Amino acid sequence: MKAKVYSKNAKSTSTLKLPREFSEEENLPLLAQAIRVYEAASHPGLARVKTRAEVAISKRKIYKQKHTGRARHGAKSAPIFVGGGIAHGPKGIKRELTMPIKMKRKALSVAMSLKAKKGQVVAVGIDKIQNTKEAGSLLDKIFLKEELKKGSNATLALSSKNWGVVRTKFRNIKNINIVLYKDLNAYNVFFGGLLIVDKEIFDKRVKDKK
């Protein structure tokens, strides 16, 4: 798999071979499982209702048991009455779904590979960008060349070296999710639109292999 390399002026200078994690076999069930785990983790799980024991209403028997011609009822707090407690409602307990680390890593590779197959992975030399105006202009030009609408979703994956300097240039741009490359997961890659990777990351990989 290969990706286009853009300069800070959005000129396509060359292509580079993507690392091994972009060449994973397609495994949609695993990817779906990982996405479900990440979505469950992001949900606050705060929904909670009151039971018949907790509602602020009298617990006395509403009328006598016999000789009324009506159904037999106890307290007004019963779930059958308006203002009564809720039966079998949410308890405010957050569901915790887990997944082994190896499965998470493989799901991430599957998501990356799908992006690479669609041509939605690009590498950009962004360490010399001076300000947010330049950053916004760069993204607009890349979107145009990749045949995407202006202001499309994108995920910007940065190296640790450029995190502090570059992040501040991009953080006020709409629809851009900025993460460290090492913190990418299957969810933000799959739903993150165009994956823009700091070229520094791939350059470091080449140096390490040598």
Residue frames as a rotation matrix with the C-alpha (Angstrom) as fourth column:
MET 1
0.570 0.822 0.000 0.00
0.822 -0.570 0.000 0.00
0.000 0.000 -1.000 0.00
LYS 2
-0.598 -0.769 0.225 1.21
0.776 -0.626 -0.080 3.49
0.202 0.127 0.971 -0.87
ALA 3
0.464 0.702 -0.540 0.15
0.782 -0.611 -0.122 6.99
-0.416 -0.366 -0.833 0.16
LYS 4
0.451 -0.254 0.856 0.64
0.518 -0.706 -0.483 10.42
0.727 0.661 -0.187 -1.39
VAL 5
-0.132 -0.551 -0.824 3.10
0.943 -0.325 0.066 12.77
-0.304 -0.768 0.563 0.28
TYR 6
0.646 0.397 0.652 2.16
0.569 -0.820 -0.065 16.46
0.509 0.413 -0.755 0.40
SER 7
-0.586 -0.809 0.054 4.43
0.626 -0.494 -0.603 19.37
0.515 -0.319 0.796 1.21
LYS 8
-0.518 0.379 -0.767 3.34
0.622 -0.449 -0.641 22.23
-0.587 -0.809 -0.003 3.48
ASN 9
-0.686 0.268 -0.677 2.15
-0.544 -0.807 0.232 23.99
-0.484 0.527 0.699 0.30
ALA 10
0.255 0.837 0.484 -0.12
-0.312 0.545 -0.778 21.02
-0.915 0.048 0.400 -0.55
LYS 11
0.211 -0.263 -0.942 2.03
-0.968 0.076 -0.238 19.94
0.134 0.962 -0.238 -3.50
SER 12
0.922 0.129 0.365 2.07
-0.186 0.974 0.126 16.20
-0.339 -0.184 0.922 -4.08
THR 13
0.265 -0.935 -0.235 5.81
-0.930 -0.312 0.193 15.60
-0.254 0.167 -0.953 -4.05
SER 14
-0.669 -0.514 -0.536 5.98
-0.614 0.789 0.010 11.78
0.418 0.336 -0.844 -4.07
THR 15
0.615 0.774 -0.150 4.48
-0.516 0.539 0.666 8.58
0.596 -0.333 0.731 -2.69
LEU 16
-0.483 -0.766 0.425 5.68
-0.853 0.300 -0.428 6.39
0.201 -0.569 -0.797 0.14
LYS 17
-0.301 0.313 -0.901 5.15
0.028 0.947 0.320 2.78
0.953 0.071 -0.294 1.10
LEU 18
0.339 0.540 0.770 2.88
-0.762 -0.322 0.562 2.49
0.551 -0.778 0.303 4.12
PRO 19
-0.597 -0.589 0.545 3.94
-0.802 0.459 -0.382 0.43
-0.025 -0.665 -0.747 7.16
ARG 20
-0.930 0.121 -0.348 2.78
0.046 0.975 0.216 -3.12
0.365 0.185 -0.912 7.72
GLU 21
-0.708 0.687 -0.165 -0.23
0.307 0.089 -0.948 -2.09
-0.636 -0.721 -0.274 9.85
PHE 22
-0.185 0.636 -0.749 -1.86
-0.728 -0.601 -0.331 -0.70
-0.660 0.484 0.574 6.69
SER 23
-0.447 -0.055 -0.893 -1.83
-0.785 0.502 0.363 -4.15
0.428 0.863 -0.267 5.01
GLU 24
-0.751 0.238 0.615 -4.08
-0.350 0.647 -0.677 -6.15
-0.559 -0.725 -0.403 7.34
GLU 25
-0.857 0.514 0.034 -6.64
0.367 0.563 0.740 -8.58
0.362 0.647 -0.672 5.91
GLU 26
-0.443 0.780 0.441 -10.24
-0.607 -0.623 0.493 -7.39
0.660 -0.049 0.750 6.00
ASN 27
-0.712 0.262 -0.651 -12.05
0.585 0.735 -0.343 -8.50
0.389 -0.625 -0.677 9.16
LEU 28
-0.425 0.608 0.671 -15.34
-0.240 -0.790 0.564 -6.62
0.873 0.078 0.482 9.48
PRO 29
0.566 0.656 -0.500 -16.76
0.329 0.376 0.866 -8.62
0.756 -0.654 -0.003 12.45
LEU 30
-0.050 -0.679 -0.732 -13.66
0.996 0.017 -0.084 -7.75
0.069 -0.734 0.676 14.52
LEU 31
-0.851 -0.260 0.455 -13.88
0.309 -0.950 0.035 -4.10
0.424 0.170 0.890 13.47
ALA 32
0.005 0.949 0.314 -17.58
-0.127 -0.311 0.942 -3.95
0.992 -0.045 0.119 14.38
GLN 33
0.523 0.131 -0.842 -16.83
0.719 0.463 0.518 -5.48
0.458 -0.877 0.148 17.80
ALA 34
-0.497 -0.799 -0.337 -14.09
0.866 -0.436 -0.243 -2.92
0.048 -0.413 0.909 18.47
ILE 35
-0.694 0.302 0.653 -16.34
-0.007 -0.910 0.414 -0.01
0.720 0.283 0.634 17.46
ARG 36
0.405 0.895 -0.186 -19.06
0.151 0.135 0.979 -1.28
0.902 -0.425 -0.080 19.81
VAL 37
0.218 -0.420 -0.881 -16.56
0.965 0.227 0.130 -1.40
0.145 -0.879 0.455 22.69
TYR 38
-0.812 -0.577 0.084 -15.35
0.568 -0.816 -0.113 2.18
0.134 -0.044 0.990 22.02
GLU 39
-0.373 0.758 0.535 -18.91
-0.111 -0.609 0.786 3.50
0.921 0.234 0.311 21.70
ALA 40
0.546 0.568 -0.616 -19.92
0.499 0.370 0.784 1.85
0.673 -0.735 -0.081 24.98
ALA 41
-0.169 -0.715 -0.679 -16.89
0.986 -0.127 -0.112 3.40
-0.006 -0.688 0.726 26.70
SER 42
-0.891 -0.196 0.410 -17.81
0.268 -0.955 0.127 6.88
0.366 0.223 0.903 25.44
HIS 43
0.046 0.984 0.170 -21.40
0.139 -0.175 0.975 6.63
0.989 -0.022 -0.144 26.72
PRO 44
-0.501 -0.313 0.807 -21.76
-0.644 -0.487 -0.590 8.22
0.577 -0.815 0.042 30.18
GLY 45
-0.404 0.394 -0.826 -24.37
0.385 0.892 0.237 5.67
0.830 -0.222 -0.512 31.32
LEU 46
-0.990 -0.036 0.139 -26.06
-0.097 -0.548 -0.831 8.15
0.106 -0.836 0.539 33.68
ALA 47
-0.261 0.965 -0.041 -29.70
-0.543 -0.111 0.832 7.27
0.798 0.239 0.553 32.94
ARG 48
-0.934 0.003 -0.358 -31.47
0.285 0.612 -0.738 6.28
0.216 -0.791 -0.572 36.15
VAL 49
-0.148 0.945 0.292 -35.10
-0.268 -0.323 0.908 6.09
0.952 0.056 0.301 37.27
LYS 50
-0.635 0.012 0.772 -36.77
-0.772 -0.039 -0.634 5.86
0.023 -0.999 0.034 40.68
THR 51
-0.768 0.394 -0.504 -38.42
0.298 0.918 0.263 2.68
0.566 0.052 -0.823 41.86
ARG 52
0.252 0.960 0.126 -41.72
0.210 -0.181 0.961 2.61
0.945 -0.215 -0.247 43.77
ALA 53
0.413 -0.165 -0.896 -39.73
0.908 0.154 0.391 2.73
0.073 -0.974 0.213 47.00
GLU 54
-0.539 -0.806 -0.244 -37.94
0.807 -0.577 0.125 5.96
-0.242 -0.130 0.962 46.00
VAL 55
-0.388 0.420 0.820 -40.68
0.469 -0.676 0.569 8.19
0.793 0.606 0.065 44.55
ALA 56
-0.998 0.038 -0.040 -41.93
0.010 -0.584 -0.812 11.06
-0.055 -0.811 0.583 46.74
ILE 57
-0.274 0.959 -0.077 -45.53
-0.585 -0.102 0.805 9.93
0.763 0.266 0.589 47.15
SER 58
-0.002 0.344 0.939 -47.62
-0.980 0.185 -0.070 8.47
-0.198 -0.920 0.337 49.95
LYS 59
-0.795 -0.346 -0.498 -47.20
-0.442 0.893 0.086 4.74
0.415 0.289 -0.863 50.49
ARG 60
-0.581 0.649 0.490 -50.58
-0.407 0.290 -0.866 4.26
-0.705 -0.703 0.096 52.20
LYS 61
-0.680 0.457 0.573 -53.24
0.678 0.689 0.255 2.06
-0.278 0.562 -0.779 50.63
ILE 62
-0.971 0.184 0.153 -55.34
-0.086 -0.866 0.493 4.33
0.223 0.465 0.857 48.40
TYR 63
-0.066 0.958 0.279 -58.71
-0.939 -0.154 0.308 2.79
0.338 -0.242 0.910 49.37
LYS 64
-0.040 0.068 0.997 -59.98
-0.735 0.674 -0.075 -0.22
-0.677 -0.736 0.023 51.23
GLN 65
-0.876 -0.453 0.168 -59.59
-0.271 0.749 0.605 -3.70
-0.400 0.485 -0.778 49.80
LYS 66
-0.737 0.634 0.235 -63.26
0.675 0.704 0.220 -4.68
-0.026 0.321 -0.947 49.52
HIS 67
0.062 0.971 -0.230 -66.73
0.895 -0.156 -0.419 -3.30
-0.443 -0.180 -0.879 48.76
THR 68
-0.265 -0.146 -0.953 -65.64
-0.130 -0.974 0.186 -0.51
-0.955 0.173 0.239 46.40
GLY 69
0.770 0.550 0.323 -66.31
0.188 0.289 -0.939 -2.23
-0.609 0.784 0.119 43.08
ARG 70
0.703 -0.597 -0.387 -62.86
-0.702 -0.494 -0.513 -1.22
0.115 0.632 -0.766 41.92
ALA 71
0.488 -0.615 -0.619 -59.67
0.097 0.744 -0.662 -3.17
0.867 0.263 0.423 41.34
ARG 72
0.892 -0.215 -0.397 -57.57
0.432 0.148 0.890 -4.10
-0.133 -0.965 0.225 44.34
HIS 73
0.387 -0.783 0.486 -54.70
0.173 -0.457 -0.873 -1.62
0.906 0.422 -0.041 44.70
GLY 74
0.235 -0.409 -0.882 -52.10
0.972 0.079 0.222 -0.78
-0.021 -0.909 0.416 47.30
ALA 75
-0.036 -0.352 -0.935 -50.00
0.429 -0.851 0.303 2.39
-0.902 -0.391 0.182 47.31
LYS 76
0.898 0.351 -0.265 -50.12
-0.012 -0.584 -0.812 5.15
-0.440 0.732 -0.520 44.70
SER 77
0.138 -0.947 -0.289 -46.40
-0.774 -0.285 0.566 4.58
-0.618 0.145 -0.772 44.20
ALA 78
0.152 -0.036 0.988 -47.06
0.303 0.953 -0.012 1.40
-0.941 0.302 0.156 42.18
PRO 79
-0.798 -0.601 -0.034 -45.74
0.141 -0.241 0.960 1.52
-0.585 0.762 0.277 38.58
ILE 80
-0.379 0.725 0.576 -49.29
0.925 0.288 0.247 1.29
0.014 0.626 -0.779 37.19
PHE 81
0.617 0.660 -0.428 -50.12
0.700 -0.709 -0.086 4.84
-0.360 -0.247 -0.899 38.40
VAL 82
0.439 -0.421 0.794 -48.97
0.393 -0.704 -0.591 8.16
0.808 0.572 -0.144 36.92
GLY 83
0.377 -0.392 0.839 -46.27
-0.720 -0.694 -0.001 9.52
0.583 -0.603 -0.544 39.22
GLY 84
0.928 -0.035 0.370 -45.49
-0.229 0.732 0.642 6.06
-0.294 -0.680 0.671 40.53
GLY 85
0.022 -0.986 0.167 -42.15
-0.440 0.140 0.887 4.29
-0.898 -0.093 -0.431 40.37
ILE 86
0.333 -0.025 -0.943 -40.73
-0.930 0.156 -0.332 2.78
0.155 0.987 0.029 37.18
ALA 87
0.688 -0.054 0.724 -40.44
-0.223 0.933 0.281 -0.98
-0.691 -0.355 0.630 36.89
HIS 88
0.432 -0.585 0.687 -37.28
0.714 0.687 0.136 -2.46
-0.551 0.431 0.714 35.35
GLY 89
0.994 -0.079 0.072 -35.86
-0.022 -0.812 -0.584 0.94
0.104 0.579 -0.809 34.31
PRO 90
0.282 -0.959 0.023 -32.18
0.236 0.046 -0.971 1.89
0.930 0.279 0.239 33.92
LYS 91
0.760 0.001 -0.650 -30.21
0.640 0.172 0.749 1.81
0.113 -0.985 0.130 37.17
GLY 92
0.878 -0.468 0.099 -27.47
-0.470 -0.883 -0.004 4.32
0.089 -0.044 -0.995 36.37
ILE 93
0.401 -0.757 0.515 -24.88
-0.024 0.553 0.833 1.58
-0.916 -0.347 0.204 36.12
LYS 94
0.288 -0.373 -0.882 -22.38
-0.917 -0.373 -0.142 2.05
-0.276 0.849 -0.450 33.27
ARG 95
0.965 0.015 0.261 -21.87
0.064 0.955 -0.291 -0.99
-0.254 0.298 0.920 31.10
GLU 96
0.191 -0.962 -0.193 -18.22
-0.770 -0.269 0.579 -1.87
-0.609 0.038 -0.792 30.72
LEU 97
0.993 0.041 0.114 -17.33
0.044 0.751 -0.659 -3.75
-0.113 0.660 0.743 27.56
THR 98
0.267 -0.963 -0.027 -13.72
-0.537 -0.172 0.826 -4.84
-0.800 -0.206 -0.563 27.25
MET 99
0.982 -0.067 -0.175 -11.52
-0.124 0.465 -0.877 -6.20
0.140 0.883 0.448 24.52
PRO 100
0.533 -0.846 0.008 -8.04
0.633 0.406 0.660 -7.77
-0.561 -0.347 0.751 24.61
ILE 101
0.244 -0.521 -0.818 -5.21
-0.310 -0.841 0.443 -5.44
-0.919 0.146 -0.367 23.55
LYS 102
-0.746 -0.567 0.349 -4.17
0.105 0.418 0.902 -7.72
-0.658 0.710 -0.253 20.68
MET 103
-0.130 0.799 0.588 -7.70
0.962 0.245 -0.120 -7.62
-0.239 0.550 -0.800 19.26
LYS 104
0.662 0.337 -0.670 -7.78
0.283 -0.939 -0.193 -3.81
-0.694 -0.062 -0.717 19.59
ARG 105
-0.214 -0.849 -0.483 -4.49
-0.343 -0.398 0.851 -3.52
-0.915 0.348 -0.206 17.71
LYS 106
-0.764 -0.035 0.645 -5.68
0.498 0.605 0.622 -5.85
-0.412 0.796 -0.444 14.97
ALA 107
0.308 0.943 0.123 -8.97
0.881 -0.235 -0.411 -3.94
-0.358 0.235 -0.904 14.66
LEU 108
0.434 -0.253 -0.865 -6.95
-0.133 -0.967 0.216 -0.71
-0.891 0.022 -0.453 14.30
SER 109
-0.668 -0.744 0.011 -4.89
-0.154 0.153 0.976 -2.30
-0.728 0.650 -0.216 11.53
VAL 110
-0.378 0.635 0.674 -8.08
0.874 0.485 0.033 -3.43
-0.306 0.602 -0.738 9.78
ALA 111
0.644 0.646 -0.410 -9.48
0.520 -0.762 -0.385 0.13
-0.561 0.034 -0.827 9.93
MET 112
0.064 -0.724 -0.687 -6.18
-0.365 -0.657 0.659 1.58
-0.929 0.209 -0.306 8.66
SER 113
-0.770 -0.378 0.513 -6.05
0.243 0.570 0.785 -0.94
-0.590 0.729 -0.347 5.81
LEU 114
0.112 0.898 0.425 -9.60
0.933 0.052 -0.356 -0.08
-0.342 0.436 -0.833 4.73
LYS 115
0.662 0.064 -0.746 -8.63
0.024 -0.998 -0.065 3.60
-0.749 0.025 -0.662 4.64
ALA 116
-0.350 -0.904 -0.243 -5.50
-0.336 -0.121 0.934 2.82
-0.874 0.409 -0.261 2.61
LYS 117
-0.572 0.201 0.795 -7.47
0.674 0.667 0.317 0.73
-0.467 0.717 -0.517 0.09
LYS 118
0.518 0.843 0.144 -9.85
0.812 -0.433 -0.390 3.66
-0.266 0.320 -0.909 -0.43
GLY 119
-0.158 -0.681 0.715 -6.93
0.777 -0.533 -0.335 6.05
0.609 0.503 0.613 -0.89
GLN 120
0.706 0.531 0.470 -7.89
0.115 -0.740 0.663 8.01
0.699 -0.414 -0.583 2.22
VAL 121
0.673 -0.601 -0.431 -4.44
0.554 0.023 0.832 8.08
-0.490 -0.799 0.348 3.82
VAL 122
0.673 -0.516 0.530 -1.97
0.237 -0.529 -0.815 10.88
0.701 0.674 -0.234 3.06
ALA 123
0.213 -0.693 -0.689 1.34
0.953 -0.009 0.303 11.93
-0.216 -0.721 0.658 4.59
VAL 124
0.768 0.118 0.630 2.10
0.313 -0.927 -0.208 15.63
0.559 0.357 -0.749 5.09
GLY 125
-0.347 -0.898 -0.271 5.22
0.843 -0.171 -0.510 17.53
0.412 -0.405 0.816 6.08
ILE 126
0.533 0.756 0.381 3.60
0.461 -0.637 0.618 19.87
0.709 -0.153 -0.688 8.60
ASP 127
0.249 -0.476 -0.843 6.45
0.958 -0.007 0.287 20.74
-0.142 -0.879 0.454 10.96
LYS 128
-0.775 -0.631 0.029 7.14
0.624 -0.758 0.188 24.08
-0.097 0.164 0.982 9.21
ILE 129
0.053 0.868 0.493 3.57
0.686 -0.391 0.614 25.45
0.726 0.306 -0.616 9.27
GLN 130
-0.798 -0.522 0.300 3.64
0.231 -0.725 -0.649 28.86
0.557 -0.449 0.699 10.96
ASN 131
-0.820 0.551 0.155 0.03
-0.482 -0.519 -0.706 29.57
-0.308 -0.653 0.691 11.95
THR 132
-0.311 0.805 0.505 -3.62
0.206 0.575 -0.792 28.48
-0.928 -0.142 -0.344 11.80
LYS 133
0.440 0.457 -0.773 -4.22
-0.600 -0.491 -0.632 30.37
-0.668 0.742 0.057 8.54
GLU 134
-0.353 -0.665 -0.659 -1.52
-0.933 0.308 0.188 28.31
0.077 0.681 -0.729 6.80
ALA 135
-0.877 0.044 0.478 -2.89
-0.129 0.938 -0.323 25.13
-0.462 -0.345 -0.817 8.38
GLY 136
0.075 0.996 0.054 -6.43
-0.012 0.055 -0.998 25.84
-0.997 0.074 0.016 7.15
SER 137
0.351 -0.031 -0.936 -5.19
-0.875 -0.368 -0.316 26.68
-0.334 0.929 -0.156 3.66
LEU 138
-0.718 -0.684 -0.126 -3.17
-0.693 0.688 0.214 23.45
-0.059 0.242 -0.969 3.55
LEU 139
-0.638 0.535 0.554 -6.20
0.134 0.785 -0.604 21.35
-0.758 -0.312 -0.573 4.49
ASP 140
0.370 0.819 -0.439 -8.46
-0.319 -0.332 -0.888 23.09
-0.873 0.468 0.138 1.95
LYS 141
0.052 -0.446 -0.893 -5.97
-0.997 -0.079 -0.019 22.40
-0.062 0.891 -0.449 -0.85
ILE 142
-0.906 -0.374 0.199 -5.55
-0.380 0.925 0.007 18.76
-0.187 -0.069 -0.980 0.19
PHE 143
-0.235 0.908 0.347 -9.32
0.095 0.377 -0.921 18.27
-0.967 -0.183 -0.175 0.29
LEU 144
0.445 0.380 -0.811 -9.57
-0.687 -0.436 -0.581 19.77
-0.574 0.816 0.068 -3.19
LYS 145
-0.321 -0.676 -0.663 -6.88
-0.935 0.339 0.108 17.46
0.152 0.654 -0.741 -4.59
GLU 146
-0.970 0.004 0.244 -8.43
-0.073 0.949 -0.307 14.43
-0.233 -0.316 -0.920 -2.86
GLU 147
-0.646 0.764 -0.007 -11.83
-0.075 -0.054 0.996 15.39
0.760 0.643 0.093 -4.35
LEU 148
-0.357 0.517 -0.778 -13.39
0.929 0.286 -0.236 16.03
0.100 -0.807 -0.582 -0.95
LYS 149
0.551 0.639 0.537 -15.67
0.527 -0.765 0.369 18.88
0.647 0.080 -0.758 0.09
LYS 150
-0.415 -0.642 0.645 -14.14
-0.097 -0.674 -0.732 21.88
0.905 -0.367 0.217 1.83
GLY 151
-0.258 0.276 0.926 -14.47
-0.942 -0.284 -0.177 21.40
0.214 -0.918 0.334 5.59
SER 152
0.438 0.386 -0.812 -14.71
-0.300 0.914 0.273 17.60
0.847 0.124 0.516 5.37
ASN 153
0.916 -0.115 0.384 -13.92
-0.340 0.288 0.895 15.46
-0.214 -0.951 0.225 8.39
ALA 154
0.385 -0.844 -0.374 -10.27
-0.194 0.322 -0.927 14.54
0.902 0.429 -0.040 8.85
THR 155
0.969 -0.212 -0.128 -8.07
0.189 0.298 0.936 12.94
-0.161 -0.931 0.329 11.48
LEU 156
0.523 -0.841 0.141 -4.61
-0.495 -0.434 -0.753 14.43
0.694 0.323 -0.643 11.94
ALA 157
0.925 -0.265 -0.274 -2.16
0.379 0.716 0.586 11.95
0.041 -0.646 0.762 13.46
LEU 158
0.670 -0.675 0.307 0.93
-0.573 -0.734 -0.364 13.67
0.472 0.068 -0.879 14.87
SER 159
0.095 -0.745 -0.660 4.28
0.461 0.621 -0.635 12.46
0.882 -0.244 0.402 16.11
SER 160
0.575 0.057 -0.816 5.26
0.815 -0.130 0.565 13.10
-0.074 -0.990 -0.121 19.73
LYS 161
-0.488 -0.868 -0.094 8.00
0.833 -0.495 0.247 15.43
-0.260 0.042 0.965 18.47
ASN 162
-0.849 0.153 0.506 5.54
0.207 -0.784 0.585 17.76
0.486 0.602 0.634 16.67
TRP 163
-0.121 0.905 -0.408 2.60
0.918 0.258 0.302 17.45
0.378 -0.338 -0.862 19.08
GLY 164
-0.018 0.108 -0.994 3.21
0.785 -0.614 -0.081 20.57
-0.619 -0.782 -0.074 21.15
VAL 165
-0.739 -0.386 -0.551 4.11
0.016 -0.829 0.559 22.84
-0.673 0.405 0.619 18.23
VAL 166
-0.953 0.302 -0.014 1.78
-0.004 0.035 0.999 21.67
0.303 0.953 -0.032 15.44
ARG 167
-0.443 0.842 -0.307 -1.35
0.891 0.451 -0.046 20.89
0.100 -0.294 -0.950 17.47
THR 168
-0.263 0.322 -0.910 -1.87
0.449 -0.794 -0.410 24.56
-0.854 -0.516 0.064 18.36
LYS 169
-0.853 -0.100 -0.512 -1.96
-0.363 -0.590 0.721 25.47
-0.374 0.801 0.467 14.65
PHE 170
-0.795 0.508 -0.331 -4.78
-0.061 0.476 0.877 23.01
0.603 0.718 -0.348 13.86
ARG 171
-0.831 0.420 -0.366 -6.87
0.548 0.503 -0.668 22.83
-0.096 -0.755 -0.648 17.02
ASN 172
-0.444 0.695 -0.566 -9.26
-0.133 -0.675 -0.725 25.69
-0.886 -0.247 0.392 16.07
ILE 173
-0.748 0.168 -0.642 -10.05
-0.655 -0.037 0.754 24.26
0.103 0.985 0.138 12.63
LYS 174
0.108 0.932 0.345 -13.53
-0.898 0.241 -0.368 22.79
-0.426 -0.270 0.863 12.35
ASN 175
0.881 0.456 -0.128 -14.04
-0.470 0.812 -0.346 19.02
-0.054 0.365 0.929 11.81
ILE 176
0.155 -0.891 -0.427 -10.39
-0.399 0.339 -0.852 18.13
0.904 0.303 -0.303 12.48
ASN 177
0.989 0.102 0.103 -9.65
-0.139 0.457 0.879 15.51
0.043 -0.884 0.466 15.13
ILE 178
0.249 -0.968 0.018 -6.04
-0.659 -0.183 -0.729 15.78
0.709 0.169 -0.684 16.34
VAL 179
0.962 0.031 0.270 -4.45
-0.222 0.664 0.714 12.75
-0.157 -0.747 0.646 18.00
LEU 180
-0.093 -0.990 0.102 -1.03
-0.846 0.133 0.517 11.28
-0.526 -0.038 -0.850 18.60
TYR 181
-0.060 0.031 -0.998 -0.30
-0.822 0.566 0.067 8.52
0.567 0.824 -0.009 16.10
LYS 182
-0.863 -0.362 -0.352 0.34
-0.118 0.822 -0.557 6.08
0.491 -0.439 -0.753 18.94
ASP 183
-0.770 0.627 0.119 -3.12
-0.165 -0.016 -0.986 6.87
-0.616 -0.779 0.116 20.39
LEU 184
-0.468 0.616 -0.634 -5.10
-0.841 -0.092 0.532 6.09
0.269 0.783 0.561 17.23
ASN 185
-0.611 0.320 0.724 -7.85
-0.165 0.843 -0.512 3.51
-0.775 -0.432 -0.462 17.62
ALA 186
-0.763 0.311 0.566 -10.21
0.631 0.547 0.551 1.68
-0.139 0.778 -0.613 15.28
TYR 187
0.225 0.948 -0.224 -13.09
0.864 -0.301 -0.404 4.05
-0.451 -0.103 -0.887 16.06
ASN 188
0.419 -0.023 -0.908 -11.43
-0.059 -0.998 -0.002 7.38
-0.906 0.055 -0.419 15.27
VAL 189
-0.765 -0.636 -0.095 -9.75
-0.175 0.064 0.982 5.96
-0.619 0.769 -0.160 12.16
PHE 190
-0.634 0.561 0.533 -12.93
0.754 0.601 0.265 4.38
-0.171 0.570 -0.804 10.75
PHE 191
0.427 0.904 -0.007 -15.17
0.896 -0.424 -0.132 7.40
-0.122 0.050 -0.991 11.40
GLY 192
0.140 -0.470 -0.872 -12.49
0.452 -0.753 0.478 10.09
-0.881 -0.461 0.107 11.16
GLY 193
0.927 0.214 -0.309 -12.64
-0.158 -0.523 -0.837 10.87
-0.341 0.825 -0.451 7.44
LEU 194
0.675 -0.732 -0.092 -9.36
-0.072 0.060 -0.996 11.47
0.735 0.678 -0.012 5.63
LEU 195
0.828 -0.477 -0.294 -6.40
0.462 0.286 0.839 10.18
-0.317 -0.831 0.457 7.67
ILE 196
0.707 -0.624 0.333 -3.60
-0.203 -0.630 -0.750 12.77
0.677 0.463 -0.572 7.52
VAL 197
0.800 -0.477 -0.365 -0.38
0.594 0.539 0.598 11.42
-0.088 -0.695 0.714 9.01
ASP 198
0.731 -0.642 -0.230 2.61
-0.526 -0.746 0.409 13.51
-0.435 -0.178 -0.883 10.05
LYS 199
0.769 -0.460 -0.444 5.40
-0.247 0.427 -0.870 12.54
0.590 0.779 0.214 7.61
GLU 200
-0.055 -0.800 0.597 7.83
-0.939 -0.161 -0.302 12.64
0.338 -0.578 -0.743 10.53
ILE 201
0.382 0.300 0.874 6.31
-0.682 0.730 0.047 9.33
-0.624 -0.614 0.483 11.72
PHE 202
0.987 0.023 0.159 7.08
0.090 0.741 -0.665 7.47
-0.134 0.671 0.729 8.50
ASP 203
0.492 -0.867 0.076 10.55
-0.450 -0.328 -0.830 9.05
0.745 0.374 -0.552 8.23
LYS 204
0.004 -0.458 0.889 11.37
-0.996 0.082 0.047 7.81
-0.095 -0.885 -0.456 11.74
ARG 205
0.737 0.332 0.589 10.22
-0.305 0.941 -0.148 4.30
-0.603 -0.071 0.795 10.81
VAL 206
0.897 -0.431 -0.094 12.65
0.026 0.265 -0.964 4.24
0.441 0.863 0.249 7.87
LYS 207
0.135 -0.883 0.449 15.55
-0.758 -0.384 -0.528 5.45
0.639 -0.269 -0.721 10.07
ASP 208
0.222 0.016 0.975 14.78
-0.870 0.454 0.191 2.83
-0.439 -0.891 0.114 12.74
LYS 209
0.958 0.166 0.233 14.86
-0.047 0.894 -0.445 0.03
-0.283 0.415 0.865 10.14
LYS 210
0.602 -0.798 -0.024 18.28
-0.154 -0.087 -0.984 1.17
0.783 0.596 -0.176 8.95
